[in-house]
């Protein structure tokens, strides 16, 4: 399968509104970060979206997305959910199944009641089918076996997802011991790495590299990056922290919008 990082930024996105810091003014395209999201294209030709943030429309156009088989939601924060209305362009012919924890699907219904109420005149709403998932059980989406990975986002219980030998753990501040076996023998890990300083609800870059050293994928990419670090700075920090921890210098590096890799 091919994984594309649609967005690698934190909740503000980068550049941040009204900010004139060096990263927000950077001319390096890798420093322009839409809100965090990823697209999985399976070998059978199915497309699975991981979160639908506010820039989904722009991300989909940039990625050349013409169909969508399923949406997986990690949690219900706005930067991971509030592009869901733009799924209407991809749901003319059939409803798109949306897989999430029951409480997340409940929040989707509360925030977007018009989607699930009687059809309004003129249409203009996405056709979605909300499907509750159990954090302790795998499920099938778009003909692909998906394994939920329970993680912590501060005090909040959210999900990462493992698809084959690829795992996506955005908005992660800790990984329960019980979830580590679910991440064994990964090829590629995408993991939250907000900034160099600690944060109460996100891994720092050092913590993300340490977690990658425990999980031991072939390659780790850090996502959900904020404007405190440029791509170049984040790359240097990943290498430095890896060496300090006795890990391969090339274990981890920052993701960027448009990055694609086979997993």
C-alpha positions in Angstrom: 0.0 0.0 0.0 1.0 3.6 -0.5 0.6 6.1 2.4 0.5 9.8 1.7 0.8 12.4 4.5 -2.0 14.9 3.6 -1.1 17.2 6.6 1.7 17.2 9.1 0.8 20.2 11.2 -0.7 20.9 14.6 -4.1 22.4 15.4 -3.2 25.9 14.2 -1.6 24.7 11.0 1.6 26.3 9.7 1.8 29.2 8.9 -0.2 30.3 11.9 -2.6 33.2 11.5 -1.0 36.6 12.3 2.4 35.0 13.1 5.7 36.3 11.6 8.1 33.8 13.1 10.8 32.3 10.9 9.0 29.0 10.3 5.7 30.7 9.4 7.6 32.9 7.0 9.8 30.1 5.7 10.1 29.5 1.9 10.8 25.8 2.5 7.6 24.0 1.3 8.1 21.4 4.0 7.4 24.1 6.6 3.9 24.7 5.2 1.8 22.2 7.2 -1.9 21.5 6.9 -3.7 19.9 9.9 -2.7 16.3 10.5 -4.2 13.7 8.2 -3.1 10.8 6.0 -4.4 8.7 3.1 -3.8 5.0 2.6 -4.2 3.6 -0.9 -4.4 -0.2 -0.7 -3.0 -2.6 -3.3 -6.6 -3.4 -4.2 -7.2 0.2 -5.2 -9.2 1.3 -2.1 -8.6 4.7 -0.5 -8.8 5.0 3.3 -8.6 8.5 5.0 -7.2 8.9 8.4 -9.0 12.0 9.9 -10.7 14.8 8.0 -9.4 18.2 9.2 -10.3 21.7 8.1 -8.1 21.6 5.0 -9.5 18.3 3.7 -10.8 19.9 0.5 -7.4 21.3 -0.3 -5.6 18.2 0.7 -7.9 16.0 -1.5 -7.3 18.3 -4.5 -3.6 18.3 -4.0 -3.5 14.5 -3.7 -5.7 14.0 -6.7 -8.3 12.1 -4.6 -11.2 11.0 -6.8 -12.9 8.4 -4.5 -12.9 7.4 -0.9 -13.7 3.9 0.5 -13.6 4.7 4.3 -12.8 7.3 6.9 -11.1 6.4 10.2 -11.3 8.9 13.0 -8.7 9.0 15.7 -10.7 11.4 17.9 -13.1 14.3 17.7 -10.9 17.4 18.1 -11.8 20.0 15.4 -8.4 19.8 13.6 -9.1 16.1 12.9 -12.8 16.3 12.2 -14.1 19.6 10.9 -13.4 18.9 7.2 -16.0 16.2 7.2 -18.6 18.2 5.3 -16.3 18.1 2.2 -16.8 14.4 2.0 -20.0 15.2 0.1 -18.0 15.5 -3.2 -17.0 11.9 -2.8 -20.3 10.4 -1.6 -22.7 11.0 -4.5 -23.0 7.4 -5.4 -22.8 5.7 -2.0 -22.4 6.5 1.7 -18.9 6.6 3.0 -18.5 4.4 6.1 -16.9 6.3 9.1 -15.2 4.2 11.7 -14.7 5.6 15.2 -15.2 5.1 18.9 -18.9 5.3 19.9 -18.3 8.6 21.8 -16.6 10.1 18.8 -19.5 9.1 16.5 -21.8 10.6 19.0 -19.9 13.9 18.8 -20.1 13.8 15.0 -23.9 13.6 15.2 -24.0 16.4 17.7 -21.8 18.8 15.8 -23.1 18.0 12.3 -26.8 17.2 12.9 -27.8 18.4 9.4 -25.9 15.5 7.9 -28.0 13.0 9.7 -31.4 14.7 9.8 -34.0 14.7 7.0 -32.5 15.8 3.7 -32.6 19.6 3.3 -33.8 21.2 0.1 -31.1 21.1 -2.6 -29.1 18.4 -0.8 -25.6 19.5 -0.3 -24.7 17.2 2.6 -22.3 14.2 2.6 -23.7 10.7 2.7 -22.0 9.1 5.7 -22.6 5.8 7.6 -21.2 6.0 11.1 -19.9 2.7 12.4 -18.9 2.2 16.0 -15.7 0.3 16.7 -14.4 -1.5 19.7 -10.9 -0.3 20.8 -10.0 -3.9 21.7 -11.0 -5.6 18.4 -9.8 -5.4 14.8 -12.4 -4.6 12.1 -12.5 -4.6 8.3 -12.8 -1.4 6.3 -12.6 -1.2 2.5 -11.6 -4.8 2.4 -8.6 -4.2 4.7 -8.1 -5.4 8.2 -7.7 -2.5 10.6 -6.3 -2.8 14.2 -7.2 0.0 16.6 -4.4 1.0 18.9 -5.5 2.7 22.2 -3.3 5.6 23.1 -3.5 8.6 25.4 -3.9 12.3 24.3 -3.3 13.9 27.7 -6.1 12.4 29.9 -8.2 11.5 26.8 -8.4 8.0 25.5 -8.1 8.1 21.7 -7.1 5.7 18.9 -4.2 5.2 16.6 -4.6 2.6 13.8 -2.4 -0.2 12.4 -3.0 -1.2 8.8 -0.7 -4.1 7.8 2.8 -3.1 8.8 2.0 0.6 9.0 0.8 2.5 12.1 -0.5 6.0 12.6 -0.4 7.5 16.1 -1.2 11.2 15.9 -2.0 13.3 19.0 -0.2 10.9 21.3 1.2 11.8 24.7 1.7 8.2 25.9 1.3 4.7 24.7 -0.1 2.2 27.3 2.0 -0.9 27.8 -0.9 -3.0 26.7 -0.8 -1.3 23.2 2.9 -2.0 22.6 2.4 -5.6 21.4 0.0 -4.2 18.8 2.9 -2.2 17.3 5.4 -5.1 17.0 7.3 -5.6 13.8 6.2 -2.4 12.0 7.6 -1.2 8.8 6.6 2.4 9.1 5.4 4.3 12.1 3.9 7.8 11.9 3.9 9.3 15.4 3.1 12.7 17.1 6.1 14.9 17.7 4.8 18.4 18.4 7.9 20.4 19.2 11.1 20.3 21.2 9.6 21.5 24.5 7.4 19.2 26.5 3.6 19.4 26.2 0.9 17.9 28.4 -1.1 16.3 25.5 1.5 15.6 22.8 4.9 13.9 22.6 7.8 16.2 22.2 10.3 15.3 19.5 12.6 13.7 22.0 9.7 11.6 23.4 8.6 10.6 19.9 12.1 9.4 19.1 12.3 7.5 22.4 8.9 5.8 21.6 10.1 4.9 18.2 13.2 3.4 19.8 10.9 1.2 21.9 8.6 0.2 19.1 11.5 -0.3 16.6 9.9 0.2 13.2 12.1 0.3 10.1 11.3 4.0 9.8 9.4 6.5 11.9 8.0 9.9 10.7 7.0 12.6 13.2 3.7 14.4 12.5 1.5 17.1 14.2 4.5 19.5 14.1 4.0 23.1 15.3 5.7 26.3 14.1 8.4 26.2 16.8 10.5 24.0 14.6 11.4 24.1 10.9 11.7 20.9 9.0 15.5 21.2 9.0 15.6 21.8 12.8 13.2 18.9 13.4 15.4 16.6 11.3 18.5 17.6 13.2 16.7 17.0 16.5 15.5 13.6 15.5 19.0 12.6 14.6 20.5 14.0 17.7 18.0 12.4 20.1 18.4 9.1 18.3 22.2 9.1 18.7 21.9 10.1 22.3 19.6 7.1 22.9 21.9 4.7 21.2 19.5 4.3 18.2 20.2 4.5 14.5 20.6 8.1 13.3 18.2 7.5 10.5 15.4 5.9 12.6 13.2 9.0 12.7 12.6 12.2 10.7 9.9 14.7 10.4 7.0 14.1 8.0 5.9 16.8 5.6 2.8 17.5 3.6 2.8 15.4 0.4 5.3 12.8 1.7 4.5 9.4 0.2 5.9 6.0 1.1 5.2 2.3 0.6 4.4 0.2 3.7 
